[in-house]
Amino acid sequence: MIETMSVPAVRPGFYPPSFTAGMLAQLRHVGDAFWSPDGRYIFYPQDFDGRTDLYRLDLETGRALQVTTDVEAGGLLKIAMSGRDISPDGKQLVYLNGKDGRLWLMPSGGGIAKRLTPHVEGSQHSAAFSPDGSQVAYIAAFGDNQDIAVVSSDGEGWPQRISRGDYFVFDPQWLPDGQSLVYGEHDNKRMPFFETRLVKADLKTGQFTVLADGWGKNTAISAPRPSPDGRWLAYLSNESNWTNLYLLNLERGKVHPVAPGAVEQGSPAWSPDSKGLAYTVNQHSDISLNYTTLEGKTTVISDGEGVCEGPSFSPDGKKLTFLKQSSVSPANLYLYDFADQTTRALTDATVGGVEEADLVNAEVVHWTSPDGLEVEGLLYVPKQVQPGKHPLLLHVHGGPIAQYNRRFDAGVQHWVSRGWVVIEPNFRGSTGYGRDFRDKLRGTWGHEDMLDNLGGIDFANSRGLIDPKKVVAWGGSGGGYATNLLLGKWPEKFKAGVSLVGVSNFQSFPDQTDRIAQPLIDEILGWRHENYDLYGERSPVTFAKDVKAPLLVVMGAEDRRVPAKQGEEMIEALKKAGKTDFEYVSYAGEGHGWRKVSTLLDHHRHMQEFLKKWVLDR
């Protein structure tokens, strides 16, 4: 229940924070788990202060042991999947080193690590042991090329290239016979959001078979998961508009949906007996977890407010681990017992004071855009409300094909505890609402989606919560782009803007970004050589002359996805236009998001001072 202050002692924005920047910076971030073959241990990554390590949790004793030391594991904030795995005999781990981008082998109990392919250059990820443990399949990237490769698991041999063609490949999975792999691929000049397919590669014959084809059909197919008995291939497809889970009978070639519905499903995981699948269900900004048998009987493992992901069955199929978080609880690993239908927490990735910080639940809200499109979003309101006096943070997500859901966002909770209202729109193009909603971003990026975002301001104002003269645009990556653009195209709406790792110039961005993101704008706005003027029209630098509000631009010096040059171009455009109310910060050693404690602390200090100077004190 919202408590209204009867006698305002402190103005909104100046509330003493119950969730401090120090608490935020000291939180550990936990990733998906995988099991040891004997079922005694689970392994999971944990990220803290710019480093990710693998931990082994003993389910009998409850003891968690850090097993990576000299060679750290790949960061949780990496865009590419790291694909950690354990050998079938439980003796070896393979994982991505976040420093050199290579795969390493090490004993599962910790010890000396060595490179999986010591004689081969290029980045590697998505490793998977073969069923007999003698080989490891992985994705090898060399310049503009990406292929599936297989190498001996002893770390001594040379890899064998498996895939062929001018494609990007993803998610290699072994079939139980150990003679074939199934993986996804898409045109390397396109993004994986739109058209992908699944391919089976026979390692003995060299034959390739397309098992599920979304090419030319505007259909994204992903997450291939062969059943342990080899009879079925589970995968995700949005052929019905909604991303649902499908089953392909590998013997007969017939396909059918598992649990069709107007929801987005994900993260499929087979039970060891091949009789059922666990999967997530994304609906109304929450992501629940279900288990469905092949006969169609469904068990809800975890629902309610929050986000579940990464289900993983114990070897005997009696238990299931998964990650869960909510607006008021950081992500942790949980264990579900099928026998007694109970769930218990396995990790506690928090710090003292968080449970007492009086965090607020996100409210799912809706508004209508000017063209009649219904937009869903999340609203965060301080516990103590002073009607019409709260400053507003319009928090725009990146991607732009992504989604805000009721996950734990430490930064949002920090600002709300200071008295800010936060609105998070899931504008057109967001995931979670079907393919048709996603496709509404095509050709409209930089205009109609911005109107969806602006509708969030009007909604918060209609609730009598905010001072409409104290609105701040805020976001990272695509949200940073939106911040830059909103201040230039709708300058009368904003008091300030905070742009994090944001794009500023569509015309130059494809030449600066990494290979994976190069086709992003082409995919949504059309080919650059045919739409060069449109690229300029949708670029924030074009409207720098119209910016009235102060802008804080923050970049990561090592960011390959949105290089710091994009932030510099925005600052140069502002200077050229004669603007002076801007600040620029670049963090050394940081990429596409902040991982170091020192960066997190400095960023929140800097943002607080910026907002105080330009919004709260004026």
N, C-alpha and C positions, 0 to 999 in steps of 0.2 A: 504494500500500500504506500502511495506517495504521501509524504508528510509535508505540509505547507508551514513555512516559518511564520509564526505570528508576529514576532518582532525581529526583523532582519538585523542581525549583528554584523554580518560580513556580506559584502557584495558578491554575487555570483562571479566566478572566475578567480576569486581570492579565497575561496574556502580552504582551510587547512586540509591538505590531501590525506585521506585515510589509506590510500594506496599510493605509496611514494615511488619516485623514480628509482630509489635504491632497491625497493622490493622488486620492482619490474626488472631491473638489470641483473638481479641475483637468481631469477627463476631459471630452472633447468628445463630443457625442451626434449621430450621423449618421443621416439619414433616407433614404427611398427616392430612387432616381435616375430621371431621364428624359433621353432622348437628343436631341441636335440633329439636324435632318433630314439633314444631310450625314454624320452618324456620327462626326464628329471630336471632339465634346465630349459629356460628360455633365454634367448639373446636379443638384445635391443640396443639401439643407438641412443645416446644422450648428448645434447649439444649445450655447451656452456663456454662463454668468453672466447668465442672465435674458434673453438675446437670441438670436434665430435669424436666420441669414443664408443666402443662396443662394450656392453656389460653382459655378464652371465649371471642370471638369477637362479639360485638353487631353490626349487619349489618345496623341498623337504625342510630346509633350514631357514629359508627366507633371506639368506645371505646373497648380496649382490656384489660381484667381483668385476672390477674393470679389467678387461683382457687386452685392450690395445694400449700401447705405450709409446715406443719409438716412432711407430708409423700410425698416425691417427686415421680414423675413418672419415668418409666423405661427409660434408656438412649437410644437415637437414634442410638447409635453405637452398641447396643445389637444385637447379631446374631439372637436370637429367636424373633419371632414376639411378640409384647407386647399386641396387641389385645384390645385397648381401646374401650369402648362402652358407650352409654347413654341409659337409660331405656326408654321404649315406652312412658311413661308419662312425660319424660323430667326432672325428679326430681333427679335421681341418676346417678353418673358416676362409672364405674368400670375400674381399670387400674392396671398396674404392677408397683410395687415399685422396683426401681432399686437397692435398698440397700439389701432388704431381699429376693428378688425373689418371693414375694407373691402378690396375688391380693388383692386390697383394694377397699372399697366402700366409696363414699363421696357425699354430696349434690352437684348438678351441679353448684350452685352458689358459691361454696367454703364452707369451714367449717371443722368440725371434721371428720376425716377419721377413718374407722375401717376395720379390716380384714374381707374378704369375708368368709373365713373358719378358724375361730380362733382356732379350736381344731385339725387341720390337718397339718402335716409337709410336707416337700417336696416343690419343686419349682412349679410355676404355670404361665401360660400365655395364650394368645389367647382367651380372654374372649368375650362372646357374650350373650346378654340378649335374653330370649325367647320372642316370639311375644306378649305375654300378660304381660311380665315383671316380672313374678313370679319366674323365675329360671334363672340361669346363667350357660352356658356351658363353659368349659375351658379345657386346657390340664394340667394334673397333672403328674409330673415327680418324681419318687421315685427310686433312684439308677439307675439301668439299664433299668427300666421299664418306659413306657410313656403311658398314657391312656387318653381318653376323660372322663370327669366327669361332672355331673350336680348337682347343689346345689341350695337351696332356696336363693333368692336374698335379704332376710332380714338379711343375715349374721349370722344366728343363727343355721342353720341345719348342718347335716353331709352330705357330698357329696355321690352321687351314681355313681359307676363306670359303664361306658357304653361300651367302647370298650373292646375287648378281643383278646388275642394272643400276640405273641412275635414280636410286630411291633412298629415302631415309627409312631405316628399319627400327623396330622397337619391340621390347618385351619378348625375348626368345624363351621358349618353354620346351623342355624335352618331352617326347611321348614316352610312355612307360617301356617300350621295347628298346630304348636307347639307340635306335637306328635312325630316328627322324626328329626334326625340330619343327615347331610351328611358331610363327612370329608375325608381327604386323609390319606393314610398309605403306608409305605414301610418297607421292611425287616430291622430290626434294626442292621443288620450286613452289610448294604449297605447304600450308599448315595442317597439322593432324586433326584440327577441329572439324573438318568438312568432309573429306573423302579418303578413306583408308580401306585396306583389305587385309585378310589373313592368308598366309602362304605356308604350305607344308614343304619342307626340304628333306628328301631322302638322302642320307649321307652315303649310302652304299652305291646307289645308282646315279646320283646327281640330278634326279628328276625333281621338278617343282610343280606343285599343285595348288591352285587357288581354292581355298576352302570356303571363304566368305568374301564377297566382293562388293564394296561400296563405291568403286570408281565409276564415275559417270552417272551416279545416282544420288549425289548429295547426301551420302550416308557415311557416317563415321562408325567404324567397327574396331573394337579394341579388346584388351584384357583376355587373350586366349588362355584357357585353362583346361588342359586334358584331364579327364578323370583318371584316378589311379589304376582302374582296370583296363584303360585304353579304349573303352567303347564310345565315349562321348567327348565332345569338345564344347565347353561352355565359353561363351563370349558375350560382349556387350555390343548392341547395335541400336542406332536411333532410326531405323528404317520405318518405324511406325510413328515418327515424330518424337516420341519419348525414348530415352535411352533405357532399354530393357534388357534383361538377361535371356539369352537364347541357348538352346542345346542342339548341337549337330551330331547325329548318329554317324560315327565314322565308318561303320560297316555298310549302312544303307544309304547314307547321304541325305537323309531327311532332317529337316529343321523345324523346331517349334519353340515358342516362348515359354519360359518357366513360370512366371507369374505376371502376365501382361497387365499394364495399368497406366494411367496418366500420371506417372511419377518417374523420376530419374533413379535408376538402380546402378550399383557400382560395386567394386571390390569383391568379385566372386572368389570363393574358396571352397574346394571340395572336401567333403568328409572322407576319411581314409578308406571307408568301405564303398565309396562311389555311390551311395544311396541318397545323397542330398548335398545341398549347397548353402553356404552362408553368403549373404550379400547385404549391401546397404540400400536404404530407401531414402531418397532426397525429396522432401516435400515440405512446403511452407517454411523454408529456412531452417528446418531441422533435418538431421540425417540419422535415421534409426537403423537397427540391425536385425535381420530376419534369418531364419533357417527354414528351407523348404525341401521336402523330400521329392524324389522323382515322381511319386504318386500325387503330389500336390498338397500335402499337409504342411501347413506353415506354423512355425513357432516364432513368436516375437521375443528376441533375446534382450533387446534394449530399445526402448522408445522414450517419448517425452521430449522435453526441451534439451537440445544439445546436439552434438555431432559425434557419430561413431565412424570408425574406419579401420582398415587393416586387420580383418579377422584371420585367425590362423588356428587350425585344429591341432590338438595333441595327437601324437602318433596312434593312440588307441581310440581316438574319436570321441572320448568321453568328456573332453573339456575344450574350451575355445578361448583364446586370448583376443583382445581387441583394444583399440585406443578409444577413449571417450573424453570429451570436454564439454563445457557449457559456457554460457556467458559469465558465470561466477566461479568456475572451477577450471584450472589449467589441465591440459591433456595428460592423462595417465593411462597405464595399462591395467586392464581388468581381466579377471578369469571367470568364465561362465561354466558351471557344472551342469551337464544335461540331466544327470540323475536326479538331483534335488532342485534343479532350476534356480540356483542361487548364483549371485555375482559378488565377487570381492575384489578390492583394489590390490594390485601387485606393486605399484610404485607410488611415490609421493613426491612429485616434482614441484614442490612449492617451498616457501620459506615462511618463517614465523611472522605472524601479523596479517597474512592474507585472508585467513578465515574470519578474522575480526575486522576486516577492512570495510565491511558493509557495502560490498559490491552490488551492482544493480543488474537485474535481468533485462535482456533486450526484448522489446515489445515488437512483434511483427505487425506492420501497418501497411496500408495501401493508399494510393492516390491515382488520379487519372491525368495522363499527359495530354497536351493540347490536341493531338490527333485521335484521342479516345482510347489509347492503350492503357490498360491497368498496370501499374508498377508496384511491386512489392519492395519493402525495405525494412530496416531495423531502426528502432528509436530507443535511445538511451536517455533517461531523465534522472537528474540527481535526486537523491532521497529527500532533500529539503528544497522545496520549490518556492521561488519568488515569481509569481506570474508576470509574464511580459518583460522580465529583466535578465534572462539568461542569454549569454552569448552562445552562438551556434557554430559547431563545426560540421560542415558538409563533407563527409568522409567518402570519397569516391574510390571504388576498388580498381585494381589494375587488370591486366589481361590483354585487351578489355573483355575477353571471353573468360569470365570467372564469376565468383559469387560470394557475397557476404552471407554467412549463416550464423546461427547462435553458437559460435565457437568462442574460445577465450581470447580476448584482445586486451592485452595488458595496457597498451597505450591508451585505448579508449577509456578503460576503467580509471586510469590516472586522471585524464582530463575531466571525466564526469565527476570524480570525487572532488575536483576543484570548483565544480559548479557549472561546467559547460554542458549544454545539451548537444548530443551527437545524433545525426541522421545518416543512415547508410543506404543509398538506393541500389537496388538490383535493376539497373537500367536495361533497356533493350540490348540484346547481345549477351546477357548474362546466362550462365548455365543454371540448370535446375528447373527450367520452365519449358523445356521442349525445344526441338530443332527450329520450329517456326519462329519462336520468340528470339532464338539466337540469330537466325538469319535476318531479322529486322535491322541488324546493325550494318548489313551490306549496303554500301553506298551512302549511308547516313552518318557514319562515324564522324564526330566533330560537330554535329548539329542536333538531330533529333534525340540522340542519347543525352546530350547536354540539357535539353528541355526536360527529359525525364528526371535528371538530377536537380534541376531548378525547382521541379515540383515538390521535392523533398523539403525545400526551404518553406514553400507556401504551406505545406502540411504542418510542419512544426509551428509555424506562425498561427495557423488556424486553431491549434490546441491552446493558444494563449500562453505559450511557454517562453518565447524568445523575444529579444529586442531585435527587430528586423534590420536595425542599423548596425548590428554587431555580428555579421555573418562572415565566416572564414571558410574558404575552400581549402581542402586538405586531402592529399592522397599520394600514393606511391606508384611508380612505374606508369601504367596507363592512367592511374589516378593522378599522378604528377602531371601528365600531359593534360588531363582534364582541368586541373587547377590552373596551369599556365593559360589555357584557352579561355576558361570561364572569366578570368580577370580581364581579358582583352575584349571578348565579345559581349559580355554582360557586365561592364564595369560598375554600373549603378547598384548592382546586387551585393557587392562585397566590400568589406572593411579591410580585408587582408587575405593573403594566400600563403600556404606552406606546401611547396612542391618537392617531393622526395623522388629521386632517381627518375625524373620525368622526361619524356620526349618533348622537344620544342620545335623540331623542323622535320617534317615528313620527307621533304625533298632530299635531305642529306642523310637521314637516319639509316636507310638500307645499306649505305656504304660504310657505316661505322659499327653496326651491330654485329653480333655473332651469326654464324651461318644458319642456325636454327630459326632465328627471328627475321632474317632478311626478307622472306616473302610475306610477312605479316600484313603490311599495308596494302601490298598488291592484292592479297586475298580479299580484303574488305572494301577497298576503294578502286580496285582495278589496277592494271599494269601502269607502272610509273611513266614509261615512255609515251603512253596514250593519255595519261591523266595528270601530267606534270603540273598544270595550272590548278587542278583540283587539290593536289597535294599541298600546294602553296596556300590555297584558300582555307584548308583545314589545319594549317600549322600555326601554333601560338606566336611564333616570331613575327608573323604577318600582322598581328594585332597588338604588338608591343607598344605602338604609338598611342593606343587607346586605353592602355592600362592606367588606372587611377589609384588603385590600392597598393600598399606596400607588399612586396613579394619576397619570401624567403625560399631560396633555391638550395637544395642539399643533394649532393651527389657522392657516390662511392668512387674513389680514385681507381679501383681495380675492377670496376663494373664492366663486363663485356656485353651484357644484354642491352643496357642503356648507358653507353660510355659517357664520362664526364664532359666530353665535348658538347653533348646536347645541352647540358646546363650552362656551359660557357656561351653557347650560341644565344641562349635566352638572355643572358646578362648583356652580351654585346648588343643585342637588338634593343634592349631597354636603354642602354647608354646612348646608342645612336639616336634614339627617340627623345633624348634629353631627360630621361627619368633618373631620379636619384634615390627614391625610397625603395631600395632593394638590398638584400644581403645574399652572399654566396658562401657556402661552406662545402668543402670537399674533404672526406675522411680517408686518410691513408690506410691501406690494407683492407678496406671494406669493398664488397662487391654490390650485388643487387639486393641490398638489405643489410641491416646492422646486426653483427654477431658479438662484437667485443663489449665487455662491460663498460670500458672507458668511453666508447662511442655512444652507447645507450644513455649514459649519464650526461655526457656533454650535449647530445642532441636534445634531450628533454630540458636541460638548463637553457640552451640557446632558444628553443621554441617558446619556452615560458617567458623569457625576457623579450622576445620579439612580439608575442601576443600582448604582453603587458604594455609595452611601449606604444604599439600601433592600434590596439583594439580596446583594452580594458581602461586605459588612462585617457581615452579620447572620446 
